[in-house]
Amino acid sequence: MRDERWEHGSDFAYPEVSAGGERARWLPSGASLWHSGRDALRALVRALRPRRALFPSFYCQDVLEAAEREGVEVRAYADGPDDPDVDPRALALGAGDLLVVANVYGIRRAPPPRALPDGVTLVEDHTHDPLSEWARASAADFAFASLRKWLPLADGAVLWSPAQRPTIEPGAFDPSAHARAAAITLDRLTGMLLKQRYLAGEPVSKDAYRARSVAGEGAIGRGEPAPMSPLSRALLDVLPVGAWRAERAQNHRAFAAALGQLRRARLLTARDDERVVPFAAVLCVDDAETRDALRARLVEERIYPAVLWPIDGARAPGIPAAHVELARRVVCLHCDHRYDVRDMERVAGVVRRALEDA
């Protein structure tokens, strides 16, 4: 990345993977590969036909909408990133229910074995760390993860059954049968390639790659569930995911150390456990106004944070007001393999100055 084009966050550029090196075969046995996490979940819901689907209250609302489009009753149960592990006995579960549990921000350890009523299907969302100890030792009926959220892929998600239940296969990718997915992948791939050339200093405008990225992202999860594109599938075999996960852990530690104690915010993802690798450095700011001012200041400094997730206009009953308010106060700063310790220290310095000035 050229210094005058330095930026932090936002969408991935197309990856530059060096030749050689170890490539871990990490996909779970029997896994099927899908266009998006929402496609994988919708295919699962369509196959199982549950009576209800219960999701954590602090969760991506687009996923709830995707399940709802399959005709299932969608509800939320109180579960946020600061909460202890949920006790399924408090959820009034019954036969035909599908319970979704998420490792939000990748900061949770594996919960104790869950005693669920007969006929309840347990599904785990490991999007924020598919390589965690919890994901690897899971005994859930099914698990899924969106791969494009943490890897430089134009599309992709994985669905598997830790309990070795029969898997659901999406079939082969067909550009005519999966025209919508192909168009989304093309938009996102174009954005990634243009961003790669922009960061290299070539005469590519930021608006050009952003337009394609935004168009692709906004269309994901619509239409019929589709498989992962052949390009993303091929890339998945050569990406050094284990090494990149280790870099994310190192970058998070560097950011936390440079950040220190803050007056108007705390690092929600801080964990004194080297086995836990946060998806991002997530700040919880004291109030929504200060959070918004911080975001604006970061963008001025070419730092583009994410908000995971907005919950205003929640799609399901059962979401506590405290989690709606928490969503207005969090901001997520990327700490993945695109950056090094110096980048994270630079971002931490901007955060500190912005909060001091707010």
C-alpha positions in Angstrom: 0.0 0.0 0.0 1.4 3.4 -1.0 1.7 5.9 1.9 -0.5 8.5 0.1 -3.2 5.8 -0.3 -3.0 4.5 3.2 -6.4 3.7 4.7 -7.7 1.3 7.3 -10.9 -0.8 7.3 -13.8 -1.1 4.8 -13.9 -3.8 2.2 -11.1 -6.2 1.3 -9.0 -5.6 -1.8 -8.2 -8.6 -4.0 -5.6 -10.7 -2.1 -1.9 -10.9 -3.1 -0.9 -14.3 -1.9 2.8 -15.2 -2.0 3.9 -18.5 -3.5 4.7 -21.4 -1.3 4.1 -21.6 2.4 1.8 -23.9 4.4 -1.9 -24.0 3.4 -4.0 -25.5 6.2 -6.8 -27.7 5.1 -9.2 -26.4 7.7 -12.6 -26.9 6.3 -14.7 -29.3 8.5 -15.5 -32.7 7.2 -18.6 -32.9 5.1 -18.8 -29.1 4.8 -20.9 -27.6 2.0 -20.0 -24.2 0.5 -22.5 -21.5 -0.2 -22.7 -18.0 -1.7 -23.3 -16.3 1.7 -24.0 -17.1 5.3 -27.6 -16.1 4.7 -27.9 -18.5 1.8 -26.5 -21.4 4.0 -29.0 -20.6 6.8 -31.9 -20.3 4.4 -31.1 -23.6 2.8 -30.9 -25.2 6.3 -34.2 -23.7 7.4 -35.9 -24.8 4.1 -34.7 -28.3 4.6 -35.5 -28.6 8.3 -38.8 -26.6 8.3 -38.7 -25.6 12.0 -41.6 -24.3 13.9 -39.7 -21.3 15.1 -36.2 -19.9 14.8 -34.7 -18.2 17.9 -31.7 -15.9 17.4 -29.6 -13.9 19.8 -30.9 -10.4 20.5 -27.6 -8.8 19.7 -27.2 -10.1 16.1 -27.3 -9.2 12.5 -30.9 -8.2 11.6 -30.4 -9.2 7.9 -29.9 -12.8 9.0 -33.2 -12.8 10.9 -34.9 -11.3 7.8 -33.4 -14.1 5.6 -34.9 -16.8 7.9 -38.2 -15.0 8.0 -38.4 -15.1 4.2 -38.5 -18.9 4.5 -41.8 -18.7 6.3 -40.5 -19.5 9.8 -41.6 -17.6 12.9 -38.5 -15.6 14.0 -38.0 -14.6 17.6 -35.0 -13.2 19.7 -33.8 -14.3 23.1 -31.7 -12.0 25.3 -28.0 -12.6 24.6 -25.4 -9.9 24.1 -21.6 -9.8 24.0 -21.3 -8.8 27.7 -23.7 -11.5 28.8 -22.8 -14.9 30.3 -23.6 -18.0 28.3 -27.3 -18.4 27.8 -29.2 -21.1 29.7 -31.4 -22.9 27.2 -33.7 -23.9 30.1 -34.8 -20.3 30.3 -36.0 -20.1 26.7 -39.1 -22.3 26.8 -37.9 -24.3 23.9 -40.0 -27.1 22.3 -39.9 -29.7 19.6 -39.6 -28.1 16.2 -37.6 -25.1 17.4 -34.3 -24.1 15.8 -31.9 -22.4 18.3 -29.1 -20.2 16.8 -26.2 -19.5 19.1 -23.4 -17.1 18.0 -19.8 -16.5 19.0 -20.3 -12.8 18.6 -17.0 -10.9 17.9 -15.2 -14.3 18.4 -14.6 -13.6 22.1 -16.5 -16.5 23.6 -15.1 -19.8 24.8 -17.0 -23.0 24.2 -20.0 -23.3 26.4 -20.7 -26.4 28.5 -22.8 -29.1 26.9 -26.3 -28.0 26.3 -29.2 -30.1 27.5 -31.9 -29.3 24.9 -35.4 -30.7 24.7 -36.1 -33.4 22.2 -36.8 -32.1 18.8 -34.8 -28.8 19.2 -32.1 -28.2 16.6 -28.9 -26.4 17.7 -27.2 -24.2 15.1 -24.0 -22.3 15.8 -22.8 -19.2 14.0 -19.0 -19.2 13.9 -18.6 -16.3 11.4 -16.4 -14.3 13.7 -13.9 -17.1 14.2 -14.4 -20.4 12.3 -11.0 -21.6 13.6 -11.8 -21.1 17.3 -11.5 -24.0 19.8 -15.3 -23.8 20.2 -15.9 -24.3 16.4 -13.4 -27.1 16.2 -14.8 -29.0 19.2 -18.5 -28.2 18.5 -21.2 -30.9 19.0 -24.0 -28.8 17.5 -26.4 -30.2 15.0 -25.3 -27.7 12.5 -22.9 -24.8 12.2 -22.2 -22.1 9.6 -19.9 -19.2 9.0 -19.8 -16.4 6.4 -16.3 -16.6 4.9 -16.3 -13.3 3.1 -16.5 -11.4 6.4 -13.0 -12.4 7.5 -11.3 -13.5 4.2 -10.7 -11.6 1.0 -13.3 -13.4 -1.0 -16.0 -12.0 -3.3 -18.5 -14.5 -1.8 -18.6 -17.5 0.3 -19.9 -19.3 3.4 -19.5 -22.8 4.9 -22.2 -25.0 6.4 -21.4 -28.2 8.3 -22.7 -30.7 10.9 -20.5 -31.2 13.9 -23.0 -33.9 15.0 -22.5 -35.7 11.6 -26.0 -35.2 10.5 -26.7 -35.5 6.8 -25.4 -32.4 5.0 -27.2 -30.1 2.6 -25.5 -29.6 -0.7 -26.1 -26.5 -2.9 -25.2 -28.2 -6.2 -22.9 -26.8 -8.8 -22.6 -23.1 -9.5 -24.4 -22.3 -12.7 -24.2 -18.7 -14.0 -27.6 -18.9 -15.6 -29.4 -20.7 -12.8 -27.6 -18.5 -10.2 -27.6 -15.2 -12.2 -28.2 -13.1 -9.1 -25.4 -14.6 -7.2 -23.1 -14.3 -10.2 -23.9 -10.6 -10.6 -23.3 -10.0 -6.9 -19.9 -11.9 -7.1 -18.9 -9.9 -10.2 -19.8 -6.6 -8.4 -17.8 -7.5 -5.3 -14.9 -8.9 -7.3 -14.7 -5.8 -9.4 -14.7 -3.7 -6.3 -11.9 -5.8 -4.8 -9.7 -5.6 -7.9 -10.2 -1.9 -8.3 -9.3 -1.4 -4.7 -6.2 -3.4 -5.1 -5.1 -1.1 -7.9 -6.1 2.0 -6.0 -4.0 1.0 -3.0 -1.1 0.4 -5.4 -1.2 4.0 -6.4 -2.7 3.6 -9.9 -5.2 6.1 -11.3 -8.3 4.5 -9.9 -10.8 6.5 -8.0 -12.1 5.4 -4.6 -15.7 6.1 -5.8 -15.2 3.6 -8.5 -14.4 0.6 -6.3 -16.8 1.7 -3.5 -19.7 1.8 -5.9 -19.2 -1.8 -7.0 -18.6 -3.0 -3.4 -21.7 -1.3 -2.1 -23.9 -2.6 -4.9 -22.7 -6.2 -4.3 -23.1 -6.0 -0.6 -26.6 -4.6 -0.8 -27.8 -7.5 -2.9 -26.4 -10.4 -0.9 -28.9 -12.9 0.5 -31.6 -12.2 -2.0 -32.9 -14.7 -4.5 -32.6 -18.4 -4.3 -29.8 -19.9 -2.1 -26.7 -20.4 -4.3 -23.4 -22.1 -4.0 -20.0 -20.4 -3.7 -18.5 -19.2 -6.9 -15.7 -21.3 -8.5 -13.3 -18.4 -8.1 -13.8 -18.0 -4.4 -13.7 -21.8 -4.0 -10.3 -21.9 -5.8 -8.9 -19.0 -3.6 -10.1 -20.7 -0.5 -7.5 -23.5 -1.1 -4.6 -21.1 -1.2 -5.3 -18.5 1.5 -3.1 -18.9 4.6 -6.0 -18.7 7.0 -4.1 -20.0 10.1 -1.3 -17.4 9.7 -3.8 -14.6 9.0 -5.7 -15.6 12.2 -2.5 -15.3 14.2 -1.8 -11.9 12.7 -5.3 -10.7 13.7 -4.6 -11.8 17.3 -1.2 -9.9 17.3 -2.8 -6.8 15.8 -5.6 -6.8 18.4 -3.1 -7.1 21.2 -1.0 -4.2 19.7 -4.1 -2.1 19.4 -5.2 -2.8 23.0 -1.7 -2.0 24.4 -1.5 1.3 22.4 -5.0 2.3 23.4 -4.5 1.9 27.1 -7.3 3.2 29.5 -9.9 5.4 27.9 -12.0 8.1 29.6 -15.2 7.7 27.5 -15.0 4.2 26.1 -13.8 0.6 26.8 -12.5 -2.2 24.6 -15.3 -4.6 24.6 -13.2 -7.4 23.0 -10.4 -7.3 25.5 -9.8 -10.8 26.8 -7.0 -12.2 29.0 -6.9 -15.4 27.0 -4.5 -16.0 24.1 -6.7 -18.8 22.8 -9.4 -16.2 22.0 -8.9 -14.3 18.8 -11.4 -11.4 18.4 -12.9 -10.7 15.0 -12.2 -7.0 15.4 -11.3 -4.4 18.0 -14.7 -3.4 19.3 -15.1 -0.2 21.3 -18.1 0.5 23.4 -18.5 4.2 23.8 -20.3 5.9 26.7 -23.1 7.3 24.6 -24.3 7.3 21.0 -23.4 11.0 20.4 -19.8 10.4 21.3 -19.7 7.2 19.2 -21.0 9.1 16.1 -18.4 11.9 16.7 -15.7 9.2 17.0 -16.8 7.6 13.7 -16.8 10.9 11.9 -13.3 11.7 13.2 -12.0 8.3 12.1 -13.3 8.7 8.6 -11.6 12.1 8.4 -8.3 10.2 9.1 -9.1 7.5 6.4 -10.1 4.9 9.0 -13.3 3.2 8.1 -14.9 1.3 11.0 -17.9 -1.0 10.9 -20.9 -1.1 13.2 -21.9 -4.7 14.1 -24.8 -4.4 14.3 -27.5 -1.7 13.9 -30.6 -3.0 15.7 -32.9 0.0 15.2 -36.2 -1.2 13.6 -35.6 -4.7 15.0 -37.1 -7.5 13.1 -38.2 -9.8 15.9 -39.8 -9.6 19.3 -37.6 -10.3 22.4 -34.8 -7.8 21.8 -34.1 -5.9 25.1 -33.9 -2.1 24.9 -30.4 -2.4 26.4 -29.1 -4.2 23.4 -30.7 -1.7 21.0 -28.9 1.0 23.0 -25.6 -1.0 23.0 -25.7 -1.2 19.2 -25.8 2.6 19.1 -22.6 2.8 21.1 -20.3 0.2 19.5 -17.8 0.7 16.7 -15.6 -2.1 15.2 -12.1 -1.4 14.1 -10.5 -4.0 11.7 -7.4 -5.7 12.9 -7.0 -8.4 10.3 -3.9 -9.5 8.2 -4.0 -6.4 6.0 -2.4 -4.4 8.8 0.6 -4.6 11.0 1.5 -3.4 14.5 2.4 0.1 13.3 -1.0 0.5 11.6 -2.8 -0.6 14.8 -0.8 1.9 16.9 -1.7 4.6 14.4 -5.4 3.8 14.6 -5.2 3.7 18.4 -3.6 7.1 18.5 -6.4 8.6 16.4 -9.0 7.0 18.7 -7.4 8.4 21.8 -7.2 11.9 20.4 -10.7 11.8 19.1 -12.2 10.8 22.4 -10.1 13.4 24.2 -11.5 16.0 21.9 -15.1 14.8 22.0 
